[in-house]
Amino acid sequence: MLLASINLNKRLGADGARAWFAAWLRTHDVAVIVAQEPYKPAERRPPLLPGYVFAGGDGHLATWVREDTATPTVSAPTSWAQRVELGWLTVLQVHLDAYTSAARTTQLGELAALAAAEGGRPLLICGDFNLAPRPQDGLYDGEVSGFTADTERKALQHLLQTAWLVDTTGADGEAEFTFERLFTGKLSRFRCDLALLSDHLAAGVRVAARHEVRTGPEAFTDHSAILLDLPLTPETAEPDDVLFAISDLMGKPPAAAGARSYQPHKTAMSRQAASPAARAVTGHLTGPLSVRTVLDHGCGRGADVAHYRAAGLDADGYDPHEGFGWPRPERDGYDLVTQMFVLNVLPDPGARIRALQDAAAFVRPGGHVVVVTRSPEEITKAAAGGSWTAHHDGYWSSEGKGTFQRGISAAETTALARHARLAPAERAAGLPLPGVSHIVLFKPEL
């Protein structure tokens, strides 16, 4: 799904700018628009965009969605930030103060608090930050500009570090300016339009600064647009209150409406014996880590729990699917929690984070969590062989059954686990599990 973040410099009310903007949106098949300073006066009725539905906001910050996309929940936590719920992803679009460093520093501190309040939910913070994240991102007359203060940069770094965000448009080290203007005959150039994305998503998201919107023959604003190809399949809708249907404009049939039901429990295997992963745990891990108590989190029908008990461990199982008969344990403080092939059947990163957070709640401080997932290579091969349909950041392995699969690397699990306050265990041995991904995680002492 393509999302465009753009400062429109209050030009959407002009017929020519609106027509060029609409043509650009159709060219790129943009599904969601988050716009800073879209029109003036701020309190006026939003201008109509052919093929799009106004989702919320005003002339300071506003959101539109393509007509075949369900309208998201939009709110305004502050006058300079707008919150948009796109399925499992939270988007905070911002327009920071254009005049003083002190105001921007304060806003960045408030933004860090807003990010923390999301509780680990996957996050995109985008918009016009009115600052240069690094000295090379802001130049005046060819020299480093003094517009951005060190306090702002420190506040931005604090936000990135505490919310585990990546500055996607500056990741390669080169400055790609999104705003250029002459002031008193001297050129000012800034990379101030940013897209900060949760680190576990960043590697799989294409992000591009589109400069033609401010420099081309049909330019309609003075800021570059940031275009993100998000691994998110939105719920669909076909509202009847739009002026022009985008399906008519683009010659496409309307998308089918409604959301499918996920049934992750249907991926559970009926095993007569323990899984290779559980046998590797007892063969290589429980002894060296002095494990006595184990919880298999997401145990399915419980074959691995029986294996742990047969190995002399005090073992319990838990699975949220009631039909499997493994209710939530009343105890916690386990030496080891295992989570086998759970993350890869959950359809969004937010659900994976919540699963890890729940697993971490059962392990004692100083204990360990073992996470095993199907590897990206395995899933890519299975998807090609089974003609699976792409969905979110993975595939429907069976749309009829409602089952989903995604290959997850150990590195991605590590990034997700940070939100559960888990870290890779430095002293734990790896497991001999060819063809799958796994990681041994540690819960730090309080």
C-alpha positions as CSV (number, residue, x, y, z in Angstrom):
1,M,0.0,0.0,0.0
2,L,1.4,3.4,-1.0
3,L,1.3,6.3,1.5
4,A,2.3,9.8,0.5
5,S,3.4,12.4,3.1
6,I,3.5,15.9,1.7
7,N,3.5,19.6,2.7
8,L,1.1,21.2,0.2
9,N,1.9,24.8,1.1
10,K,-1.8,25.6,1.4
11,R,-2.3,25.2,-2.3
12,L,-5.0,22.6,-2.6
13,G,-7.7,25.2,-3.0
14,A,-6.2,26.3,-6.3
15,D,-7.8,24.5,-9.3
16,G,-4.5,24.0,-11.1
17,A,-2.5,22.7,-8.2
18,R,-5.4,20.4,-7.2
19,A,-5.6,18.9,-10.7
20,W,-1.8,18.3,-10.9
21,F,-1.9,16.8,-7.4
22,A,-4.8,14.4,-8.4
23,A,-2.9,13.4,-11.6
24,W,0.2,12.6,-9.6
25,L,-1.8,10.5,-7.1
26,R,-3.3,8.5,-9.9
27,T,0.1,8.0,-11.6
28,H,1.5,6.5,-8.4
29,D,-1.7,4.8,-7.3
30,V,-1.5,6.3,-3.8
31,A,-3.8,4.8,-1.3
32,V,-3.4,7.2,1.7
33,I,-2.4,10.9,1.8
34,V,-1.2,12.6,4.9
35,A,-0.8,16.3,4.2
36,Q,0.7,19.2,6.1
37,E,-0.7,22.7,5.3
38,P,-3.1,21.4,2.7
39,Y,-5.4,24.4,2.2
40,K,-6.4,27.7,3.6
41,P,-8.2,29.0,5.5
42,A,-7.7,26.1,7.9
43,E,-11.4,26.0,8.9
44,R,-12.8,25.8,5.4
45,R,-14.5,22.7,4.0
46,P,-11.8,20.4,2.6
47,P,-11.5,20.6,-1.2
48,L,-12.7,17.6,-3.1
49,L,-10.0,15.2,-4.5
50,P,-11.3,13.0,-7.3
51,G,-11.2,9.3,-6.2
52,Y,-10.4,10.1,-2.6
53,V,-12.4,10.4,0.7
54,F,-11.5,13.0,3.3
55,A,-10.8,11.0,6.5
56,G,-10.2,13.9,9.0
57,G,-8.3,17.0,9.9
58,D,-8.2,20.6,8.8
59,G,-6.0,23.1,6.9
60,H,-3.1,22.4,9.3
61,L,-3.0,18.6,9.0
62,A,-5.3,16.4,7.0
63,T,-5.7,12.8,5.7
64,W,-7.4,11.4,2.6
65,V,-7.8,7.8,1.6
66,R,-8.5,6.3,-1.8
67,E,-12.2,5.6,-2.2
68,D,-11.7,1.8,-2.2
69,T,-9.9,1.9,1.2
70,A,-11.9,1.8,4.4
71,T,-11.8,5.2,6.2
72,P,-9.3,5.0,9.1
73,T,-9.8,6.4,12.6
74,V,-8.2,9.9,12.7
75,S,-7.6,12.0,15.8
76,A,-5.6,15.1,16.8
77,P,-3.5,14.5,20.0
78,T,-2.0,18.0,19.6
79,S,-2.5,21.0,17.3
80,W,0.7,20.0,15.4
81,A,0.2,16.2,15.2
82,Q,-2.4,14.0,13.8
83,R,-2.9,10.3,14.6
84,V,-4.1,7.9,11.9
85,E,-4.9,4.2,12.6
86,L,-4.1,2.2,9.4
87,G,-4.9,-1.3,10.5
88,W,-2.0,-2.5,12.6
89,L,0.1,0.6,11.9
90,T,-0.1,3.9,13.7
91,V,0.8,7.0,11.6
92,L,1.6,10.2,13.4
93,Q,1.9,13.0,10.9
94,V,3.5,16.2,12.2
95,H,4.1,19.8,11.2
96,L,6.6,21.1,13.8
97,D,7.1,24.8,14.5
98,A,8.7,26.8,11.7
99,Y,10.1,29.6,13.8
100,T,11.9,28.6,17.0
101,S,14.3,25.9,18.1
102,A,12.9,25.9,21.6
103,A,9.4,25.1,20.3
104,R,10.6,22.3,18.1
105,T,12.6,20.8,21.0
106,T,9.6,20.8,23.2
107,Q,7.4,19.3,20.5
108,L,10.0,16.5,19.9
109,G,9.8,15.7,23.6
110,E,6.1,15.5,23.4
111,L,6.3,13.3,20.3
112,A,8.5,10.9,22.2
113,A,5.8,10.6,24.9
114,L,3.2,10.0,22.2
115,A,5.3,7.3,20.7
116,A,5.8,5.6,24.1
117,A,2.0,5.7,24.6
118,E,1.6,3.4,21.6
119,G,3.0,0.6,23.7
120,G,5.1,-1.0,21.0
121,R,2.5,-0.7,18.2
122,P,4.2,-0.4,14.8
123,L,4.8,3.3,14.1
124,L,5.4,5.7,11.3
125,I,6.1,9.3,12.2
126,C,6.2,11.5,9.1
127,G,5.7,15.1,7.9
128,D,7.5,18.4,7.9
129,F,9.8,18.6,10.9
130,N,11.2,22.0,10.0
131,L,14.7,20.9,11.0
132,A,17.8,19.3,9.6
133,P,18.5,16.0,11.4
134,R,22.2,16.2,10.7
135,P,24.4,19.2,9.9
136,Q,24.8,18.1,6.3
137,D,21.0,18.0,5.9
138,G,20.7,21.8,6.2
139,L,22.8,24.2,4.0
140,Y,22.6,27.9,3.5
141,D,24.7,29.4,0.6
142,G,26.7,26.1,0.5
143,E,27.6,26.2,4.2
144,V,26.0,24.3,7.2
145,S,23.0,26.3,8.3
146,G,22.6,27.5,11.9
147,F,18.8,27.1,11.7
148,T,18.7,23.8,13.6
149,A,20.0,23.8,17.1
150,D,21.9,21.0,18.8
151,T,19.1,20.7,21.3
152,E,16.7,19.8,18.5
153,R,19.0,17.1,17.1
154,K,19.5,15.6,20.6
155,A,15.7,15.5,21.1
156,L,15.3,13.9,17.7
157,Q,17.9,11.3,18.5
158,H,16.2,10.6,21.8
159,L,12.9,10.0,19.9
160,L,14.6,7.6,17.5
161,Q,16.4,5.6,20.2
162,T,13.6,5.3,22.7
163,A,10.9,4.4,20.1
164,W,13.3,2.2,18.0
165,L,12.7,4.2,14.9
166,V,14.8,4.6,11.7
167,D,15.2,7.8,9.8
168,T,14.4,6.2,6.5
169,T,15.3,9.0,4.1
170,G,18.7,9.6,5.7
171,A,19.7,5.9,6.1
172,D,22.3,6.0,3.3
173,G,24.2,8.9,4.8
174,E,23.7,11.2,1.8
175,A,21.5,14.3,2.1
176,E,18.6,14.3,-0.3
177,F,17.1,17.8,0.1
178,T,13.3,18.0,0.2
179,F,13.0,21.9,0.4
180,E,15.0,24.4,-1.6
181,R,14.4,28.2,-1.7
182,L,16.3,31.4,-2.3
183,F,16.5,33.8,0.6
184,T,18.1,37.2,-0.1
185,G,19.7,35.7,-3.1
186,K,21.2,32.7,-1.3
187,L,20.1,29.1,-1.7
188,S,18.7,27.4,1.4
189,R,18.5,23.6,1.1
190,F,17.0,21.3,3.8
191,R,16.1,17.6,4.3
192,C,13.2,18.5,6.6
193,D,10.4,16.2,5.3
194,L,11.0,12.9,7.2
195,A,9.7,9.4,7.6
196,L,10.6,7.7,10.9
197,L,9.6,4.1,10.9
198,S,9.8,1.2,13.4
199,D,13.1,-0.5,12.9
200,H,11.6,-4.0,12.4
201,L,9.7,-2.6,9.4
202,A,12.3,-0.4,7.8
203,A,14.2,-3.1,5.9
204,G,11.0,-4.2,4.1
205,V,9.6,-0.7,3.2
206,R,10.6,1.2,0.1
207,V,10.9,4.9,0.8
208,A,11.5,7.6,-1.9
209,A,11.6,11.4,-1.9
210,R,9.7,12.5,-5.0
211,H,11.0,15.9,-6.1
212,E,9.0,16.3,-9.3
213,V,6.1,17.7,-7.2
214,R,8.1,20.8,-6.5
215,T,10.5,21.0,-9.4
216,G,8.7,19.6,-12.5
217,P,6.6,21.3,-15.1
218,E,3.5,20.3,-13.2
219,A,4.8,21.2,-9.7
220,F,2.1,21.9,-7.2
221,T,3.9,22.6,-4.0
222,D,7.4,23.6,-2.7
223,H,8.2,20.5,-0.7
224,S,9.1,17.0,-2.0
225,A,6.7,14.2,-1.3
226,I,7.8,11.2,0.7
227,L,6.3,8.0,-0.8
228,L,6.3,4.8,1.3
229,D,5.4,1.4,0.0
230,L,4.0,-0.1,3.3
231,P,3.6,-3.9,3.8
232,L,0.0,-3.4,4.7
233,T,-3.2,-4.6,3.0
234,P,-5.9,-2.2,4.1
235,E,-9.5,-3.1,4.6
236,T,-11.5,-2.2,1.5
237,A,-14.6,-0.2,1.0
238,E,-16.5,1.4,-1.9
239,P,-18.2,4.5,-0.5
240,D,-21.1,6.0,-2.5
241,D,-20.4,9.6,-1.5
242,V,-17.5,10.4,-3.8
243,L,-17.8,12.8,-6.7
244,F,-15.7,10.8,-9.1
245,A,-14.9,7.1,-8.8
246,I,-11.2,6.3,-9.1
247,S,-12.0,3.0,-10.6
248,D,-13.7,4.9,-13.5
249,L,-10.7,7.3,-13.8
250,M,-8.1,4.5,-13.9
251,G,-10.2,1.9,-15.7
252,K,-10.0,-0.5,-12.7
253,P,-12.8,-2.6,-11.3
254,P,-13.7,-1.6,-7.7
255,A,-12.0,-3.7,-5.0
256,A,-14.1,-6.2,-3.0
257,A,-15.2,-4.9,0.3
258,G,-14.8,-6.4,3.7
259,A,-12.1,-8.0,5.9
260,R,-11.2,-11.6,6.0
261,S,-11.1,-13.6,9.2
262,Y,-7.7,-14.9,10.4
263,Q,-7.5,-18.4,11.8
264,P,-3.9,-18.9,12.9
265,H,-4.8,-22.0,15.0
266,K,-5.5,-23.9,11.8
267,T,-1.7,-23.9,11.0
268,A,-1.1,-26.1,14.1
269,M,0.3,-29.5,13.1
270,S,-1.1,-32.7,14.5
271,R,2.1,-34.3,15.8
272,Q,2.6,-37.8,17.2
273,A,6.0,-36.8,18.6
274,A,7.8,-33.7,19.7
275,S,8.9,-31.2,17.1
276,P,12.6,-31.1,16.1
277,A,12.8,-27.6,17.7
278,A,11.6,-29.0,21.1
279,R,14.1,-31.9,20.9
280,A,16.8,-29.4,20.2
281,V,15.8,-27.4,23.2
282,T,16.1,-30.4,25.6
283,G,19.2,-31.7,23.8
284,H,21.2,-28.4,23.8
285,L,19.7,-25.8,26.0
286,T,17.9,-26.9,29.1
287,G,21.0,-28.4,30.6
288,P,23.5,-25.6,30.1
289,L,20.9,-23.0,31.2
290,S,19.9,-25.1,34.3
291,V,16.3,-25.0,33.2
292,R,13.8,-26.7,35.5
293,T,10.5,-25.0,34.5
294,V,9.2,-24.5,31.0
295,L,6.2,-22.9,29.4
296,D,5.4,-23.7,25.7
297,H,3.7,-20.5,24.7
298,G,1.4,-21.2,21.7
299,C,1.6,-24.9,22.3
300,G,-1.1,-26.0,19.8
301,R,-2.2,-29.5,20.7
302,G,0.6,-30.0,23.3
303,A,3.0,-32.6,21.8
304,D,6.0,-30.5,22.8
305,V,4.7,-30.1,26.4
306,A,4.6,-33.9,26.7
307,H,8.1,-34.0,25.5
308,Y,9.4,-31.5,28.0
309,R,7.6,-33.4,30.8
310,A,9.1,-36.7,29.6
311,A,12.5,-35.1,29.8
312,G,12.0,-34.4,33.5
313,L,11.0,-30.8,33.3
314,D,8.2,-29.0,35.1
315,A,6.4,-28.0,32.0
316,D,3.1,-26.3,31.1
317,G,1.5,-25.3,27.9
318,Y,-0.7,-22.4,26.8
319,D,-2.6,-21.7,23.6
320,P,-5.2,-19.0,23.1
321,H,-7.3,-21.2,21.0
322,E,-9.7,-22.8,23.5
323,G,-10.3,-25.8,21.3
324,F,-6.7,-27.1,22.0
325,G,-7.5,-27.3,25.8
326,W,-4.4,-25.4,27.1
327,P,-5.8,-22.5,29.2
328,R,-3.6,-19.6,30.4
329,P,-1.4,-20.7,33.4
330,E,-2.0,-19.1,36.7
331,R,1.7,-19.1,37.5
332,D,4.7,-17.2,36.0
333,G,8.4,-17.0,36.7
334,Y,9.4,-19.9,34.3
335,D,13.0,-20.5,33.7
336,L,12.3,-20.9,30.0
337,V,9.5,-20.0,27.6
338,T,9.4,-21.5,24.2
339,Q,7.5,-20.0,21.3
340,M,7.6,-22.3,18.3
341,F,6.3,-21.2,14.9
342,V,3.9,-18.7,16.3
343,L,5.2,-15.3,15.0
344,N,5.2,-16.4,11.4
345,V,1.4,-17.2,11.4
346,L,0.4,-13.8,12.9
347,P,-0.7,-11.4,10.2
348,D,0.8,-8.2,11.4
349,P,3.9,-6.9,13.3
350,G,1.8,-5.5,16.1
351,A,0.3,-9.0,16.8
352,R,3.9,-10.4,16.8
353,I,5.0,-7.8,19.3
354,R,2.1,-8.5,21.6
355,A,2.8,-12.3,21.4
356,L,6.4,-11.7,22.4
357,Q,5.3,-9.3,25.2
358,D,2.9,-11.9,26.5
359,A,5.6,-14.6,26.4
360,A,8.0,-12.3,28.3
361,A,5.5,-11.8,31.0
362,F,5.7,-15.5,31.9
363,V,9.5,-15.8,32.2
364,R,11.4,-14.8,35.3
365,P,14.0,-12.0,35.3
366,G,17.3,-13.7,34.2
367,G,15.3,-16.4,32.3
368,H,15.2,-17.1,28.6
369,V,12.8,-17.2,25.7
370,V,13.4,-19.3,22.7
371,V,11.7,-18.2,19.5
372,V,11.6,-20.4,16.4
373,T,10.0,-19.3,13.1
374,R,9.9,-20.4,9.5
375,S,12.6,-18.7,7.6
376,P,12.2,-16.1,4.8
377,E,13.8,-18.5,2.3
378,E,11.4,-21.3,3.2
379,I,8.3,-19.2,3.0
380,T,9.4,-17.6,-0.4
381,K,9.8,-21.1,-1.8
382,A,6.5,-22.3,-0.4
383,A,4.6,-19.3,-1.6
384,A,5.9,-19.7,-5.2
385,G,5.1,-23.4,-5.2
386,G,1.7,-23.0,-3.7
387,S,0.7,-19.8,-5.6
388,W,0.0,-18.1,-2.3
389,T,-1.5,-14.6,-2.4
390,A,0.4,-11.7,-1.0
391,H,-1.1,-10.1,2.1
392,H,0.4,-7.5,4.4
393,D,4.1,-8.5,4.7
394,G,3.5,-12.2,4.0
395,Y,1.0,-14.4,2.3
396,W,-2.3,-16.1,2.6
397,S,-1.3,-19.7,2.7
398,S,-5.0,-20.5,2.4
399,E,-7.6,-17.7,2.0
400,G,-10.4,-20.2,2.5
401,K,-9.0,-21.3,5.9
402,G,-7.9,-17.8,6.8
403,T,-4.3,-18.9,7.4
404,F,-1.3,-16.6,7.0
405,Q,2.5,-17.2,6.7
406,R,5.5,-15.0,6.8
407,G,9.2,-15.9,6.9
408,I,10.9,-14.2,9.8
409,S,14.6,-14.0,10.3
410,A,16.4,-14.1,13.7
411,A,17.4,-10.4,13.1
412,E,13.7,-9.4,12.7
413,T,12.7,-11.4,15.8
414,T,15.4,-9.6,17.7
415,A,14.1,-6.2,16.6
416,L,10.5,-7.2,17.6
417,A,11.7,-8.6,20.9
418,R,13.1,-5.2,22.0
419,H,9.5,-4.1,22.5
420,A,9.1,-6.9,24.9
421,R,12.3,-5.9,26.8
422,L,14.1,-9.0,25.6
423,A,17.6,-9.1,24.3
424,P,19.7,-11.8,22.5
425,A,21.3,-14.2,25.1
426,E,25.1,-13.8,24.6
427,R,26.1,-17.0,26.4
428,A,23.4,-19.4,25.1
429,A,24.4,-21.9,22.5
430,G,22.6,-21.9,19.1
431,L,20.3,-24.8,18.2
432,P,21.0,-27.2,15.4
433,L,17.8,-26.3,13.4
434,P,18.7,-26.1,9.7
435,G,16.1,-24.5,7.4
436,V,14.4,-22.5,10.1
437,S,15.1,-19.3,12.0
438,H,15.6,-19.2,15.7
439,I,16.9,-17.0,18.5
440,V,17.6,-17.4,22.2
441,L,16.5,-14.3,24.1
442,F,17.3,-13.1,27.6
443,K,15.1,-11.2,30.1
444,P,17.4,-8.9,32.0
445,E,17.3,-8.8,35.8
446,L,15.3,-5.9,37.3
